[in-house]
Amino acid sequence: MLLAATAVVYFYGLGRAPLLGADEPRYAQVAREMFERGDAVTPTLGGHTWFEKPALVYWAAIVSFKLFGVAEWTARLGVALAGWLTVFLVGWIARRVEEREGAERAGWLQLAAGASAATSAGLIVFSRGVNFDVFVTMTAACALAFFFASELEPNGRRKQLLLAGFYAGMGAALLAKGLIGVVVPVGVVVVYQLLRRRWPDAWKSVFWGLFLTLGVAALWYAPVIARHGWVFVEEFFVKHHFARYLSNKYHHPQPFWFYLAIVPALMLPWSAFLAVGVAHARRWDWRGGSDDNDALGKLRFFALAWLLFPLLFFSASGSKLPGYILPALPGAALLAGERLAAFLRGEGNARALRATGALMLVLAVAGALHELKVAELSRGSIALVAAPAVVAGAYVSLLAARRRVRSVLVVVGASFLTTVLIVCCALERVAARESVRDLLRAADARGYGASPVLNLHTVERTAQFYAAGRLIYDEERGEPWKFEGAGEVLEVARQRGGTLLVIVPEEYARQLLDFRPLEVEVIGENGTVVLIAARVR
C-alpha cells in the first residue's frame, strides 16, 4: 500500500508545471535532440556537444519520448520512476534485516524506513524534475542494497550473486552521474567496515567486480570516447568532475557546514527522528559491532556510514548544491526509520513524533503567511494546501503518545496529500514566472511560431527547450547569445528580416519599447521577463 501510494504521488501531475530552472530544460532538450537524431551516444544542446553529464537520464527520457511523445511529463517520467525505486530499495533493505531478526520485528522496520524515504521532502521534490541526482541516488542505493544483502547472506553462491549486483549497480551509477557513482558506494562500504572494525569479506570479489562495473559503464563510455576522444575526456572528467569538485569554477560556493543544514531539510518531516537516530548511536554495541548474527546492528552501522561518507565528501567540495547530497538520503531514511520502527513497537517516548507534528504545524503556518504576503495564490488555495499539515501537526502533537500507529499514518498521509494539493492548486501558477513556456505559446498563437528568439540582458534557460531550433546561439561557445542593447537587436533584425521574439527582463523592457527604429509588440510578461515581438520599421 505504501509503494502504491508513493507511485500515485510521485507520478501525479508531472506535466502540470513547465520545465524550470537552468538545468531541467537543458537536460530535457539534450534528450530530445538525441531522440530526434536517433543518436544514443553524443549528447548535444542547440546542436553543440554537451558533455557535462553521462547518458542514463537522457536514455530514460528518450525511451519515454518514444513511448509517449515529447512533453514535460515524459521528460520527468524516468526520474519519478527512479525516485520510486529508491523507496523500494530502502524498504527492501529493511525487509532483509527483519527476515534475519525474526517475526517479532516483522513489518515495522520495512514500513517505517520506506515511509521515511517516500515522504522525505528531498526525494519528493527532486523526483518531480529532470535531474541526475535522483538517478545517482537510485543506482548507488541499488549497489549498496545488494552489498548489504550480501552481508546478511550465509549462502556462498547467493552471496556472490548479490555482490555481482553491487558491482553492476556501480556501473549503472557511473552512467547516472559519472565518477561519483563509484566514489559514494565504495566510500560507504569502507566507512561501514571501519565502523565495524572488520576487514571486508567481499575483497576477493574486487578483481572480477571491477570488470563487471567497467563492462556496464562501457555501454556508453566506450562509444563516446571512441567517437570524441580527448575532447570528451577533458570536458567530462577534467572540467565537470575534478574542476567542479576542487574549485568554485561553477559559482556554487557554500560554507563547509552547508550540508549539515540541508540534510535535515531534505528529511522533513522526519528530521527529529533522524536526529534521534544519530544521537542513539552512542547506545549501540560498538564493541560487538563485528557480530555477524546481529542484522539490526549491521544495519545501524551501514546506515550511519551511508549518511556520514556523502556528508563529509560533499562538504569538502568547493562547489555545493542541495541536490548533490541526495545520495545520503537513503542512509538517513534508514536511520530515521529504525527509530520510528522502535517507536511503533512501543519502545521509547513520543517526543520525536511530537516534535515532528510541531514542525509540520510551524512550517505550514509559516508557508501560508509567506504566500499571503507575496500574493501569488488565492487565500482559498493557500488554506487548502496548508490544511493537511496543520491538522496533522495539531493531531500528532496532542495524541502521539496514545495513538502511535495512527499518528505516524497521519504524518505520512498529510505529507502525500500536501504534495498532491501543491501540484493541483499552486505549482503551475507559482512556476509560471520561472518559465517562458506560456509566453512562447502566446506568441505562437499570434503567428510568431517560426520567429527567431533571442535574449536581451539575460539568458533565459527555459527557452532552450521551448524555443528549440529558433533560439539564437553563440556558435563559438555553444551557449545562447546574450545581447546587450537595442542596437544589437536591430542589427540582428536587419540581418534576418521578419520578426524577432525578444526575451528581456522587465526592468529593461523600455529599452526596446522606446527604441524608434524598431516596431515592437508586447506579447506578454510572467512577472520576471517580458516577451516582445520586434521588427525593423
C-alpha positions as CSV (number, residue, x, y, z in Angstrom):
1,M,0.0,0.0,0.0
2,L,2.8,2.4,0.8
3,L,4.5,1.7,-2.6
4,A,1.2,2.2,-4.4
5,A,0.5,5.5,-2.6
6,T,4.1,6.6,-3.4
7,A,3.6,5.8,-7.1
8,V,0.4,7.8,-7.2
9,V,2.1,10.9,-5.5
10,Y,5.3,10.7,-7.5
11,F,3.7,10.3,-10.9
12,Y,0.7,12.5,-10.4
13,G,0.7,15.8,-12.4
14,L,4.3,15.5,-13.7
15,G,3.3,17.7,-16.7
16,R,1.4,20.5,-14.8
17,A,4.4,22.8,-14.3
18,P,6.7,23.9,-17.1
19,L,10.3,22.8,-17.1
20,L,12.0,25.0,-14.5
21,G,15.4,26.4,-13.6
22,A,18.6,26.4,-15.5
23,D,19.2,22.7,-15.7
24,E,15.8,21.0,-16.2
25,P,15.0,22.5,-19.6
26,R,18.6,21.9,-20.8
27,Y,18.6,18.2,-19.8
28,A,15.2,17.7,-21.4
29,Q,16.4,19.4,-24.6
30,V,19.6,17.3,-24.8
31,A,17.4,14.2,-24.5
32,R,15.1,15.5,-27.2
33,E,17.9,16.2,-29.6
34,M,19.4,12.8,-29.1
35,F,15.9,11.3,-29.6
36,E,15.3,13.3,-32.8
37,R,18.7,12.3,-34.3
38,G,18.3,8.7,-33.2
39,D,21.7,9.0,-31.5
40,A,22.2,7.4,-28.1
41,V,25.8,8.3,-27.8
42,T,26.5,12.0,-28.3
43,P,24.6,14.5,-26.1
44,T,24.0,17.8,-27.8
45,L,22.4,21.1,-26.8
46,G,21.4,23.5,-29.5
47,G,23.4,21.3,-31.9
48,H,26.6,21.6,-29.9
49,T,28.2,18.7,-28.0
50,W,27.2,18.7,-24.3
51,F,29.5,16.6,-22.2
52,E,28.5,17.9,-18.8
53,K,26.7,14.7,-17.7
54,P,26.5,11.0,-18.7
55,A,23.7,9.3,-20.6
56,L,21.4,7.4,-18.3
57,V,18.9,10.2,-17.6
58,Y,18.9,11.0,-21.3
59,W,18.3,7.4,-22.2
60,A,15.3,7.2,-19.8
61,A,13.8,10.3,-21.3
62,I,14.4,9.0,-24.9
63,V,12.5,5.8,-24.1
64,S,9.7,7.9,-22.6
65,F,9.6,10.2,-25.6
66,K,9.5,7.2,-27.9
67,L,6.6,5.6,-26.0
68,F,4.5,8.7,-25.2
69,G,5.8,11.6,-27.2
70,V,7.8,14.7,-26.2
71,A,6.4,16.6,-23.3
72,E,7.3,17.9,-19.8
73,W,5.8,14.8,-18.1
74,T,7.6,12.3,-20.3
75,A,10.9,14.1,-19.7
76,R,10.3,13.7,-16.0
77,L,8.9,10.2,-16.0
78,G,12.2,8.3,-15.7
79,V,13.3,10.5,-12.8
80,A,10.0,9.9,-11.0
81,L,10.5,6.1,-11.5
82,A,14.0,6.4,-10.1
83,G,12.6,8.1,-7.0
84,W,10.0,5.4,-6.6
85,L,12.7,2.7,-7.0
86,T,14.8,4.3,-4.3
87,V,11.9,4.0,-1.9
88,F,11.5,0.3,-2.8
89,L,15.2,-0.3,-2.3
90,V,15.2,1.3,1.2
91,G,12.2,-0.9,2.1
92,W,13.9,-4.0,0.6
93,I,17.0,-3.4,2.8
94,A,14.8,-3.1,5.9
95,R,12.9,-6.3,4.9
96,R,16.1,-8.3,4.7
97,V,17.0,-7.2,8.2
98,E,13.6,-8.2,9.5
99,E,13.9,-11.6,7.9
100,R,17.1,-12.2,9.8
101,E,15.9,-10.7,13.1
102,G,12.7,-12.8,13.4
103,A,8.9,-12.5,13.3
104,E,8.6,-10.2,16.3
105,R,10.0,-7.3,14.3
106,A,8.3,-8.2,11.1
107,G,6.8,-5.3,9.2
108,W,7.6,-2.3,11.4
109,L,11.1,-1.5,10.1
110,Q,10.2,-2.0,6.5
111,L,7.1,0.3,6.8
112,A,9.0,2.9,8.8
113,A,12.1,3.1,6.6
114,G,10.0,3.0,3.4
115,A,7.7,5.8,4.7
116,S,10.7,7.9,5.9
117,A,12.2,7.7,2.4
118,A,8.9,8.1,0.5
119,T,7.6,11.2,2.3
120,S,11.0,12.9,2.7
121,A,10.9,16.4,1.2
122,G,14.1,15.9,-0.7
123,L,13.0,12.7,-2.6
124,I,9.6,14.1,-3.4
125,V,10.8,17.4,-4.7
126,F,13.8,16.1,-6.7
127,S,11.8,13.2,-8.1
128,R,9.5,15.6,-9.9
129,G,12.1,17.3,-12.1
130,V,14.6,16.3,-14.7
131,N,17.9,15.9,-12.8
132,F,20.8,13.5,-12.3
133,D,20.8,13.5,-8.5
134,V,17.8,11.1,-8.2
135,F,19.3,8.7,-10.7
136,V,22.6,8.5,-9.0
137,T,20.8,8.2,-5.6
138,M,18.8,5.3,-7.0
139,T,21.7,3.5,-8.7
140,A,24.0,3.9,-5.7
141,A,21.2,2.7,-3.5
142,C,20.8,-0.3,-5.7
143,A,24.5,-1.1,-5.5
144,L,24.6,-0.6,-1.7
145,A,21.4,-2.6,-1.2
146,F,23.0,-5.6,-2.9
147,F,26.2,-5.2,-0.9
148,F,24.3,-5.1,2.4
149,A,22.2,-8.0,1.4
150,S,25.4,-9.9,0.7
151,E,26.5,-9.1,4.3
152,L,23.4,-10.8,5.6
153,E,23.5,-13.8,3.2
154,P,25.0,-17.0,4.6
155,N,24.9,-18.9,1.3
156,G,28.1,-18.5,-0.6
157,R,26.6,-18.8,-4.1
158,R,23.8,-16.3,-3.4
159,K,26.4,-14.0,-1.7
160,Q,28.4,-13.9,-4.9
161,L,25.3,-13.1,-7.0
162,L,24.4,-10.3,-4.6
163,L,28.0,-8.9,-4.9
164,A,27.6,-9.0,-8.7
165,G,24.5,-6.8,-8.2
166,F,26.7,-4.4,-6.2
167,Y,29.3,-4.1,-9.0
168,A,26.7,-3.8,-11.7
169,G,24.9,-1.2,-9.7
170,M,28.1,0.9,-9.5
171,G,28.4,0.6,-13.3
172,A,24.9,1.9,-13.7
173,A,25.8,4.7,-11.2
174,L,28.7,5.6,-13.4
175,L,26.2,6.0,-16.3
176,A,23.9,8.1,-14.0
177,K,26.4,10.8,-12.9
178,G,30.0,9.8,-13.6
179,L,32.7,9.0,-11.1
180,I,30.6,9.9,-8.1
181,G,28.6,6.7,-8.8
182,V,31.6,4.7,-7.7
183,V,33.0,7.1,-5.1
184,V,29.8,7.1,-2.9
185,P,29.2,3.3,-2.8
186,V,32.9,2.4,-2.2
187,G,33.2,5.2,0.4
188,V,30.2,4.0,2.2
189,V,31.4,0.4,2.2
190,V,34.8,1.5,3.5
191,V,33.4,3.6,6.3
192,Y,31.0,0.8,7.2
193,Q,33.9,-1.7,7.6
194,L,35.9,0.8,9.6
195,L,32.9,1.4,12.0
196,R,32.7,-2.4,12.5
197,R,36.4,-2.8,12.6
198,R,36.3,-5.6,10.1
199,W,38.3,-6.5,7.0
200,P,35.7,-6.8,4.3
201,D,34.8,-10.4,3.3
202,A,34.0,-9.2,-0.2
203,W,37.6,-8.1,-1.0
204,K,38.2,-11.2,-3.1
205,S,35.5,-10.1,-5.5
206,V,37.1,-6.8,-6.4
207,F,39.1,-8.2,-9.4
208,W,36.1,-9.6,-11.3
209,G,33.8,-7.0,-9.8
210,L,35.9,-4.2,-11.3
211,F,35.5,-5.7,-14.8
212,L,31.7,-6.0,-14.3
213,T,31.5,-2.4,-13.2
214,L,33.5,-1.2,-16.2
215,G,31.6,-3.5,-18.5
216,V,28.3,-1.9,-17.6
217,A,29.7,1.6,-17.8
218,A,31.3,0.8,-21.1
219,L,27.8,0.7,-22.7
220,W,28.2,4.5,-23.1
221,Y,31.7,5.5,-22.2
222,A,33.3,3.2,-24.8
223,P,31.4,4.5,-27.8
224,V,31.5,8.2,-26.7
225,I,35.3,8.1,-26.1
226,A,35.8,6.3,-29.4
227,R,33.8,8.9,-31.2
228,H,35.1,12.1,-29.5
229,G,38.4,11.1,-27.8
230,W,40.3,13.7,-25.7
231,V,37.6,16.4,-26.3
232,F,35.2,14.3,-24.3
233,V,37.7,13.3,-21.6
234,E,38.8,16.9,-21.0
235,E,35.2,18.3,-20.9
236,F,33.6,15.5,-18.9
237,F,36.3,14.4,-16.5
238,V,38.6,17.3,-16.1
239,K,36.2,20.2,-16.2
240,H,33.0,18.7,-14.8
241,H,34.5,16.3,-12.3
242,F,37.8,17.5,-10.9
243,A,37.4,21.2,-11.5
244,R,33.8,21.2,-10.2
245,Y,34.8,19.4,-7.0
246,L,38.1,21.1,-6.3
247,S,37.2,24.7,-7.2
248,N,34.3,27.2,-7.3
249,K,34.6,27.4,-11.1
250,Y,30.8,27.0,-11.5
251,H,29.9,29.5,-8.8
252,H,28.2,27.4,-6.2
253,P,30.2,28.3,-3.0
254,Q,28.8,27.4,0.4
255,P,30.4,27.1,3.9
256,F,31.7,23.7,5.0
257,W,28.7,23.1,7.3
258,F,26.2,23.7,4.5
259,Y,25.0,20.1,4.2
260,L,24.6,19.8,8.0
261,A,21.6,22.1,7.5
262,I,20.5,20.7,4.1
263,V,20.2,17.1,5.2
264,P,17.6,17.7,7.9
265,A,15.7,19.9,5.5
266,L,15.7,17.2,2.9
267,M,14.5,14.7,5.5
268,L,11.4,16.7,6.5
269,P,9.1,15.8,8.2
270,W,11.3,13.1,9.8
271,S,14.2,15.3,10.8
272,A,13.5,14.8,14.5
273,F,13.7,11.0,14.1
274,L,17.0,11.4,12.1
275,A,18.4,13.4,15.0
276,V,17.3,10.8,17.4
277,G,18.8,8.1,15.2
278,V,22.2,9.8,15.2
279,A,22.1,10.5,18.9
280,H,21.1,6.9,19.6
281,A,24.4,5.7,18.1
282,R,26.1,6.3,21.5
283,R,24.0,3.4,22.8
284,W,25.0,0.9,20.1
285,D,27.1,-2.1,20.9
286,W,30.3,-0.6,19.3
287,R,32.5,-3.4,20.8
288,G,30.2,-6.1,19.4
289,G,29.8,-4.3,16.1
290,S,31.5,-7.2,14.3
291,D,28.9,-9.7,15.3
292,D,27.8,-11.4,12.1
293,N,24.5,-12.6,13.6
294,D,23.3,-9.1,14.6
295,A,21.4,-8.0,11.4
296,L,20.0,-4.9,13.1
297,G,23.4,-3.9,14.4
298,K,24.8,-4.2,10.9
299,L,22.0,-2.0,9.5
300,R,22.7,0.7,12.1
301,F,26.4,0.9,11.2
302,F,25.6,0.7,7.5
303,A,23.0,3.4,7.6
304,L,25.4,5.7,9.6
305,A,28.2,5.1,7.1
306,W,25.7,5.8,4.3
307,L,25.0,9.2,5.9
308,L,28.4,10.1,7.0
309,F,30.5,9.5,3.9
310,P,28.5,11.6,1.5
311,L,28.1,14.3,4.1
312,L,31.9,14.5,4.6
313,F,32.8,14.0,1.0
314,F,30.5,16.7,-0.4
315,S,31.2,19.1,2.5
316,A,34.8,19.1,1.4
317,S,33.8,20.1,-2.2
318,G,34.4,23.7,-3.4
319,S,31.1,23.6,-5.2
320,K,27.8,22.8,-3.3
321,L,24.2,22.5,-4.4
322,P,21.4,20.9,-2.3
323,G,20.9,18.1,-4.8
324,Y,24.5,16.9,-4.5
325,I,23.8,15.4,-1.1
326,L,20.8,13.4,-2.2
327,P,22.7,10.1,-2.3
328,A,22.9,10.3,1.5
329,L,19.1,10.3,1.9
330,P,18.6,6.5,1.9
331,G,21.0,6.2,4.7
332,A,19.3,9.0,6.6
333,A,15.9,7.3,5.9
334,L,17.2,4.0,7.4
335,L,18.5,5.8,10.5
336,A,15.3,7.7,11.0
337,G,13.2,4.6,10.1
338,E,14.9,2.4,12.6
339,R,14.0,4.8,15.4
340,L,10.5,5.3,14.0
341,A,10.0,1.5,13.9
342,A,11.1,1.3,17.6
343,F,8.5,3.9,18.4
344,L,5.8,2.0,16.6
345,R,6.7,-1.1,18.6
346,G,6.1,0.8,21.8
347,E,9.7,1.5,22.6
348,G,10.7,4.9,23.9
349,N,8.6,8.0,24.4
350,A,6.7,10.2,21.9
351,R,9.0,13.3,22.0
352,A,10.3,12.8,18.5
353,L,6.9,12.4,17.0
354,R,5.5,15.3,18.9
355,A,8.4,17.4,17.5
356,T,7.5,16.1,14.0
357,G,3.9,17.3,14.5
358,A,5.0,20.7,15.8
359,L,7.4,21.1,12.9
360,M,4.7,20.3,10.4
361,L,2.4,22.9,12.1
362,V,5.0,25.6,12.2
363,L,6.1,25.1,8.6
364,A,2.6,25.0,7.3
365,V,1.7,28.3,9.1
366,A,4.9,30.0,8.1
367,G,4.4,28.9,4.4
368,A,0.8,30.1,4.4
369,L,1.8,33.5,5.8
370,H,4.6,33.8,3.3
371,E,2.3,33.1,0.4
372,L,-0.3,35.6,1.7
373,K,2.5,38.2,1.8
374,V,3.7,37.6,-1.8
375,A,0.0,37.2,-3.0
376,E,0.8,34.8,-5.8
377,L,-2.1,32.4,-4.8
378,S,-5.6,33.0,-3.7
379,R,-6.4,32.7,0.0
380,G,-8.5,29.6,-0.7
381,S,-5.7,27.8,-2.4
382,I,-3.3,28.7,0.4
383,A,-5.7,27.5,3.1
384,L,-6.4,24.2,1.2
385,V,-2.7,23.5,0.7
386,A,-1.8,24.2,4.4
387,A,-4.8,22.4,5.9
388,P,-3.4,18.8,5.9
389,A,-0.1,19.8,7.6
390,V,-1.9,22.0,10.1
391,V,-4.5,19.3,11.0
392,A,-1.8,16.5,11.1
393,G,0.6,18.7,13.1
394,A,-2.0,19.5,15.7
395,Y,-3.3,15.9,16.0
396,V,0.2,14.4,16.3
397,S,1.4,17.0,18.8
398,L,-1.6,16.2,21.1
399,L,-2.1,12.4,20.6
400,A,1.3,11.0,19.6
401,A,1.8,9.1,22.9
402,R,-1.6,7.4,22.9
403,R,-2.1,6.8,19.1
404,R,1.3,5.8,17.9
405,V,0.5,3.9,14.7
406,R,-2.4,6.3,13.8
407,S,-0.2,9.3,14.4
408,V,2.5,8.1,12.1
409,L,0.0,7.2,9.4
410,V,-1.5,10.7,9.8
411,V,2.0,12.2,9.1
412,V,2.5,10.0,6.1
413,G,-1.0,10.8,4.7
414,A,-0.6,14.5,5.3
415,S,2.8,14.6,3.5
416,F,1.4,12.8,0.5
417,L,-1.8,14.9,0.4
418,T,0.1,18.2,0.8
419,T,2.2,17.2,-2.3
420,V,-0.9,16.4,-4.4
421,L,-2.6,19.7,-3.3
422,I,0.5,21.7,-4.2
423,V,0.5,20.2,-7.6
424,C,-3.2,20.8,-8.0
425,C,-3.6,24.3,-6.6
426,A,-0.3,26.1,-6.5
427,L,2.6,24.7,-8.6
428,E,1.6,25.8,-12.1
429,R,0.8,29.3,-11.1
430,V,3.9,29.8,-9.0
431,A,6.1,28.2,-11.6
432,A,4.8,30.3,-14.5
433,R,7.1,33.2,-13.5
434,E,10.1,30.9,-13.8
435,S,9.5,29.8,-17.4
436,V,8.8,31.3,-20.8
437,R,6.6,28.4,-21.9
438,D,3.3,30.3,-21.7
439,L,4.8,33.4,-23.3
440,L,6.0,31.5,-26.3
441,R,2.7,29.7,-26.6
442,A,1.0,33.1,-26.7
443,A,3.5,34.2,-29.4
444,D,2.7,31.1,-31.4
445,A,-1.0,31.8,-31.2
446,R,-0.3,35.3,-32.8
447,G,1.5,33.7,-35.7
448,Y,5.1,34.0,-34.5
449,G,5.7,30.3,-34.3
450,A,8.7,30.4,-36.7
451,S,10.3,33.6,-35.5
452,P,13.9,33.5,-34.1
453,V,14.2,34.0,-30.4
454,L,16.9,36.0,-28.7
455,N,17.9,37.0,-25.1
456,L,18.4,40.7,-24.2
457,H,20.3,41.4,-20.9
458,T,19.5,37.8,-19.7
459,V,19.9,34.2,-20.6
460,E,16.5,32.5,-20.1
461,R,17.4,28.8,-19.9
462,T,13.9,27.5,-20.3
463,A,13.9,28.9,-23.8
464,Q,16.4,26.3,-24.7
465,F,13.6,23.7,-24.6
466,Y,10.6,25.8,-25.5
467,A,12.3,27.8,-28.3
468,A,14.4,24.9,-29.6
469,G,15.6,25.3,-33.1
470,R,14.8,29.1,-33.0
471,L,17.0,30.3,-30.2
472,I,20.0,32.3,-31.3
473,Y,23.3,30.7,-30.1
474,D,26.8,31.9,-29.9
475,E,28.3,29.4,-32.3
476,E,31.8,29.6,-30.8
477,R,30.8,29.0,-27.2
478,G,27.7,26.8,-27.8
479,E,25.7,29.0,-25.4
480,P,22.6,31.1,-26.0
481,W,23.7,34.6,-27.1
482,K,23.1,37.3,-24.5
483,F,22.6,40.6,-26.4
484,E,23.4,43.8,-24.5
485,G,21.4,46.6,-26.2
486,A,18.5,47.5,-28.5
487,G,21.0,48.4,-31.2
488,E,22.3,44.8,-31.3
489,V,18.7,43.6,-31.6
490,L,18.2,46.0,-34.6
491,E,21.3,44.6,-36.3
492,V,20.0,41.0,-36.0
493,A,16.6,42.1,-37.2
494,R,18.1,43.6,-40.3
495,Q,20.3,40.6,-41.0
496,R,17.5,38.0,-40.6
497,G,14.5,40.0,-41.8
498,G,11.0,39.5,-40.5
499,T,10.1,39.5,-36.8
500,L,12.2,38.6,-33.8
501,L,11.0,37.5,-30.4
502,V,13.0,39.1,-27.7
503,I,13.1,37.9,-24.1
504,V,14.0,40.8,-21.8
505,P,13.9,41.4,-18.0
506,E,11.0,43.7,-17.0
507,E,13.4,46.4,-15.9
508,Y,15.0,46.6,-19.3
509,A,11.8,46.4,-21.4
510,R,11.7,50.1,-22.0
511,Q,14.9,50.0,-24.0
512,L,13.0,48.2,-26.7
513,L,9.7,49.9,-26.3
514,D,11.3,53.4,-26.7
515,F,13.7,52.4,-29.5
516,R,12.2,54.1,-32.6
517,P,14.0,52.1,-35.3
518,L,12.1,49.0,-34.2
519,E,8.4,48.3,-34.4
520,V,7.5,46.4,-31.3
521,E,4.6,44.4,-29.9
522,V,4.4,43.2,-26.3
523,I,3.3,39.5,-26.3
524,G,3.2,39.2,-22.5
525,E,5.1,39.1,-19.2
526,N,5.4,36.5,-16.5
527,G,6.5,38.7,-13.6
528,T,10.2,38.2,-14.4
529,V,10.7,38.7,-18.1
530,V,8.7,40.3,-21.0
531,L,8.4,38.7,-24.4
532,I,8.4,41.3,-27.2
533,A,8.0,40.9,-30.9
534,A,10.3,43.3,-32.8
535,R,10.8,44.1,-36.5
536,V,12.5,46.9,-38.4
537,R,10.2,49.8,-39.2
